[in-house]
């Protein structure tokens, strides 16, 4: 085992230093994560300093700080929303009962599967988007891309924390497997089909963060009401970051459509399907609509 105290590098509000079993598990997992990030994260920018926001706490006044950092040195953290005293299960068979602070035996397998599937989507997004930095339309877009990437990485940490903390050996094995699957791999693909699709260009990225992340936000909203309180608290904090991902997508699509309409008006193009508009450096509206339909229906 390395002499580096990796847990000292992890912002957290879960008293990580006092949980020796969890600390050892994360000390073993951390370097494997960094190896995955360098192999599967943004291509060509691992050694560049990037201006990024890092989550360091959950209070409204100081939950994040900004600064230049090389992405492999980014401080991925484990942060849960504050515990609600007296919180009750809101629906279902156990409605009105106190929420669970430990995993109930009869739901262990189901909860583990939910957490694994959610966790699997996070590194998959990074893998899908790893080549986009080379074709970023602007520095603004590049920074947004990398911010989304590191936050997807932090969301993976959030799910790995739950697996390592509450699911014993099974959880540790699942945490290992999250780094072994790869988006689009023929032998070990990601669990959900949408996360094995290519994201070859920025319009696809904008559509992904508009529609797929909207679906992801709905999933997080449902997990945030879970009767398993650590899962609910973990996903409530993830939602503070997910909103930015959707903003990147929505405003990106708006900018593409706006510029296309401006160029069409400038050159007298009236047919949305007229592909000649592409010679002016923009995308025809029919192609944009097809991508919207694909992501929206998917």
C-alpha positions as CSV (number, residue, x, y, z in Angstrom):
1,X,0.0,0.0,0.0
2,X,1.2,3.5,-0.8
3,X,2.5,5.8,1.9
4,X,0.4,8.6,0.6
5,X,-2.7,9.3,2.8
6,X,-5.1,9.6,-0.1
7,X,-8.0,10.3,2.2
8,X,-6.4,13.5,3.3
9,X,-6.9,14.7,-0.3
10,X,-10.6,14.0,-0.2
11,X,-12.9,16.8,0.9
12,X,-15.6,15.2,3.0
13,X,-18.2,15.7,5.7
14,X,-18.6,12.0,6.6
15,X,-15.8,11.9,9.2
16,X,-13.7,9.8,6.9
17,X,-10.6,9.9,9.0
18,X,-12.2,8.1,11.9
19,X,-13.6,5.2,9.8
20,X,-10.6,3.0,9.4
21,X,-12.3,0.3,7.3
22,X,-13.6,2.8,4.8
23,X,-10.4,4.7,4.9
24,X,-8.4,1.5,3.9
25,X,-10.9,0.7,1.2
26,X,-10.7,4.2,-0.4
27,X,-6.9,4.2,-0.1
28,X,-6.9,1.1,-2.2
29,X,-9.5,2.5,-4.7
30,X,-8.1,6.0,-5.1
31,X,-5.0,5.2,-7.2
32,X,-7.1,2.9,-9.4
33,X,-9.5,5.8,-10.0
34,X,-6.6,8.1,-10.9
35,X,-5.2,5.5,-13.3
36,X,-8.7,5.2,-14.9
37,X,-9.0,9.0,-15.1
38,X,-5.6,9.4,-16.9
39,X,-6.5,6.6,-19.3
40,X,-10.2,7.5,-20.0
41,X,-10.5,11.2,-19.0
42,X,-10.1,14.2,-21.4
43,X,-7.5,13.4,-24.0
44,X,-4.6,15.9,-24.4
45,X,-5.3,18.0,-21.3
46,X,-4.2,15.9,-18.3
47,X,-1.1,18.0,-17.7
48,X,-2.8,21.4,-18.3
49,X,-4.0,23.6,-15.5
50,X,-7.7,24.2,-15.9
51,X,-9.9,26.7,-14.0
52,X,-12.4,24.6,-12.1
53,X,-14.8,24.7,-9.2
54,X,-14.2,22.2,-6.5
55,X,-16.9,21.2,-3.9
56,X,-15.4,21.5,-0.4
57,X,-18.5,21.7,1.8
58,X,-22.3,21.7,1.7
59,X,-23.2,25.0,3.4
60,X,-24.8,27.7,1.3
61,X,-21.9,30.2,1.9
62,X,-18.9,28.1,1.0
63,X,-19.7,24.8,-0.7
64,X,-17.3,25.4,-3.5
65,X,-14.0,27.1,-4.3
66,X,-12.4,28.0,-7.7
67,X,-8.9,27.7,-8.9
68,X,-6.4,26.4,-11.4
69,X,-5.6,22.7,-11.1
70,X,-4.4,19.9,-13.3
71,X,-7.3,17.6,-13.6
72,X,-5.7,14.4,-12.2
73,X,-5.0,16.6,-9.1
74,X,-8.5,17.7,-8.7
75,X,-9.9,17.1,-5.2
76,X,-12.9,14.8,-5.7
77,X,-14.9,14.8,-2.5
78,X,-17.5,12.8,-0.6
79,X,-20.2,15.3,0.5
80,X,-23.7,14.6,1.8
81,X,-26.5,17.1,2.3
82,X,-27.3,17.8,6.0
83,X,-29.3,15.2,7.8
84,X,-32.9,16.1,8.4
85,X,-33.9,15.3,12.0
86,X,-37.0,13.1,12.3
87,X,-37.2,12.5,8.5
88,X,-39.8,9.8,7.7
89,X,-40.2,7.5,4.7
90,X,-42.6,9.4,2.4
91,X,-44.4,6.6,0.5
92,X,-44.8,2.9,-0.1
93,X,-45.1,0.0,2.3
94,X,-43.0,1.7,5.0
95,X,-44.6,5.2,4.7
96,X,-44.4,7.1,8.0
97,X,-41.6,5.0,9.4
98,X,-38.2,6.5,10.3
99,X,-35.8,6.5,7.3
100,X,-33.1,3.9,7.4
101,X,-29.5,4.8,8.4
102,X,-28.3,1.2,7.6
103,X,-29.3,-1.0,4.6
104,X,-32.3,-3.1,5.4
105,X,-31.6,-6.7,4.7
106,X,-34.7,-7.3,2.5
107,X,-33.7,-4.4,0.2
108,X,-30.0,-4.9,0.2
109,X,-29.7,-6.4,-3.3
110,X,-32.1,-3.9,-4.8
111,X,-30.4,-0.9,-3.3
112,X,-27.0,-2.1,-4.3
113,X,-28.2,-2.5,-7.9
114,X,-29.7,1.0,-8.0
115,X,-26.4,2.5,-6.7
116,X,-24.3,0.5,-9.1
117,X,-26.4,1.6,-12.1
118,X,-26.3,5.2,-11.1
119,X,-22.5,5.0,-10.4
120,X,-21.9,3.4,-13.8
121,X,-23.4,6.3,-15.7
122,X,-20.9,8.8,-14.2
123,X,-17.6,7.5,-15.6
124,X,-19.4,6.5,-18.8
125,X,-20.1,10.2,-19.5
126,X,-16.5,11.1,-19.1
127,X,-15.5,8.3,-21.5
128,X,-18.0,9.4,-24.1
129,X,-16.8,13.0,-24.0
130,X,-13.0,12.4,-23.7
131,X,-12.1,13.7,-27.2
132,X,-14.2,16.8,-27.3
133,X,-11.6,19.1,-25.8
134,X,-9.7,19.1,-29.1
135,X,-12.7,20.6,-30.9
136,X,-14.0,23.0,-28.3
137,X,-15.7,26.0,-30.0
138,X,-14.3,28.4,-27.3
139,X,-12.4,28.5,-24.1
140,X,-15.8,29.0,-22.4
141,X,-17.1,25.8,-23.8
142,X,-13.9,23.9,-22.9
143,X,-14.1,25.0,-19.3
144,X,-17.7,23.9,-19.1
145,X,-16.9,20.5,-20.6
146,X,-14.1,19.9,-18.1
147,X,-16.2,21.1,-15.2
148,X,-18.9,18.6,-16.2
149,X,-16.3,15.9,-16.5
150,X,-14.8,16.4,-13.1
151,X,-18.3,16.6,-11.5
152,X,-19.3,13.4,-13.2
153,X,-16.2,11.9,-11.6
154,X,-17.2,13.3,-8.2
155,X,-20.7,11.7,-8.6
156,X,-18.9,8.4,-9.2
157,X,-17.1,9.0,-5.9
158,X,-20.5,9.6,-4.2
159,X,-21.8,6.2,-5.3
160,X,-18.5,4.4,-4.5
161,X,-18.6,5.9,-1.0
162,X,-22.1,4.2,-0.5
163,X,-20.9,0.9,-1.9
164,X,-17.7,0.9,0.2
165,X,-19.4,2.1,3.4
166,X,-22.6,0.1,3.5
167,X,-22.3,-3.0,1.3
168,X,-19.2,-4.8,2.6
169,X,-17.2,-7.1,0.3
170,X,-20.0,-7.0,-2.4
171,X,-19.8,-3.2,-2.4
172,X,-16.0,-3.2,-2.7
173,X,-16.2,-5.6,-5.7
174,X,-18.8,-3.5,-7.4
175,X,-16.7,-0.4,-6.8
176,X,-13.8,-2.1,-8.6
177,X,-16.0,-3.1,-11.5
178,X,-17.1,0.5,-12.0
179,X,-13.5,1.2,-13.2
180,X,-13.3,-2.0,-15.4
181,X,-16.3,-1.4,-17.7
182,X,-15.8,1.1,-20.5
183,X,-18.3,3.0,-22.7
184,X,-18.8,1.2,-26.0
185,X,-16.5,-1.7,-25.1
186,X,-17.5,-4.9,-26.9
187,X,-16.6,-7.2,-23.9
188,X,-17.3,-4.9,-20.9
189,X,-19.7,-2.1,-21.9
190,X,-21.5,0.2,-19.5
191,X,-24.7,-1.1,-18.1
192,X,-27.2,1.3,-19.8
193,X,-27.3,1.5,-23.6
194,X,-27.3,5.3,-23.8
195,X,-23.9,5.4,-22.2
196,X,-22.4,3.2,-24.9
197,X,-23.3,5.6,-27.7
198,X,-20.7,7.8,-29.2
199,X,-20.6,11.6,-28.5
200,X,-18.5,12.6,-31.5
201,X,-19.2,16.3,-31.7
202,X,-20.3,19.3,-29.7
203,X,-23.9,19.3,-30.9
204,X,-24.2,15.7,-29.6
205,X,-22.7,16.8,-26.3
206,X,-25.1,19.7,-26.0
207,X,-28.0,17.3,-26.8
208,X,-26.7,14.8,-24.3
209,X,-26.4,17.4,-21.5
210,X,-29.9,18.8,-22.4
211,X,-31.9,15.6,-22.6
212,X,-29.9,12.7,-21.1
213,X,-28.8,14.8,-18.1
214,X,-32.5,15.9,-17.7
215,X,-33.4,12.2,-17.4
216,X,-30.5,11.8,-15.0
217,X,-31.8,14.7,-12.9
218,X,-35.2,13.0,-12.7
219,X,-33.4,9.8,-11.5
220,X,-31.5,11.7,-8.9
221,X,-34.6,13.5,-7.7
222,X,-36.2,10.1,-7.1
223,X,-33.2,8.7,-5.3
224,X,-33.2,11.9,-3.1
225,X,-36.5,10.7,-1.6
226,X,-35.1,7.2,-0.8
227,X,-35.9,5.6,2.5
228,X,-32.2,4.8,2.8
229,X,-31.1,8.1,4.2
230,X,-27.4,8.1,3.2
231,X,-28.5,7.6,-0.5
232,X,-31.0,10.4,-0.2
233,X,-28.5,12.8,1.3
234,X,-25.8,11.9,-1.2
235,X,-28.0,12.5,-4.2
236,X,-29.5,15.7,-2.8
237,X,-26.0,17.2,-2.9
238,X,-25.3,15.8,-6.4
239,X,-28.4,17.8,-7.6
240,X,-26.6,21.1,-6.8
241,X,-24.1,20.2,-9.5
242,X,-26.4,18.5,-12.0
243,X,-28.2,21.8,-12.7
244,X,-25.0,23.2,-14.2
245,X,-24.8,20.2,-16.6
246,X,-28.3,20.9,-17.9
247,X,-27.5,24.6,-18.2
248,X,-24.5,23.8,-20.4
249,X,-26.7,21.7,-22.7
250,X,-29.6,24.0,-22.9
251,X,-27.6,27.2,-23.6
252,X,-25.4,25.3,-26.0
253,X,-28.4,24.2,-28.1
254,X,-29.9,27.7,-28.0
255,X,-26.6,29.2,-29.3
256,X,-26.4,26.7,-32.2
257,X,-30.0,27.4,-33.2
258,X,-29.6,31.1,-32.8
259,X,-26.5,31.3,-35.0
260,X,-28.0,29.0,-37.6
261,X,-31.1,31.2,-37.9
262,X,-29.0,34.3,-38.1
263,X,-27.0,32.8,-41.0
264,X,-30.1,31.6,-42.8
265,X,-31.6,35.1,-42.6
266,X,-28.4,36.7,-43.7
267,X,-28.2,34.5,-46.9
268,X,-31.9,34.3,-47.6
269,X,-32.2,30.6,-46.8
270,X,-35.8,29.7,-45.9
271,X,-35.9,25.9,-46.0
272,X,-34.9,24.3,-42.6
273,X,-33.7,21.2,-44.5
274,X,-31.5,23.1,-46.9
275,X,-28.1,21.6,-46.3
276,X,-26.4,24.3,-48.4
277,X,-26.5,26.4,-45.2
278,X,-23.6,24.2,-44.0
279,X,-21.2,25.9,-46.4
280,X,-21.6,29.0,-44.1
281,X,-20.2,27.0,-41.2
282,X,-23.5,26.2,-39.4
283,X,-25.8,23.2,-39.2
284,X,-29.1,23.0,-41.0
285,X,-32.2,23.1,-38.7
286,X,-33.5,19.8,-39.9
287,X,-30.4,18.0,-38.6
288,X,-30.7,19.8,-35.3
289,X,-34.3,18.7,-35.1
290,X,-33.5,15.1,-35.8
291,X,-30.9,15.1,-33.0
292,X,-33.5,16.7,-30.6
293,X,-36.1,14.0,-31.6
294,X,-33.5,11.2,-31.1
295,X,-32.5,12.3,-27.6
296,X,-36.0,13.4,-26.5
297,X,-37.6,10.1,-27.6
298,X,-34.7,8.1,-26.1
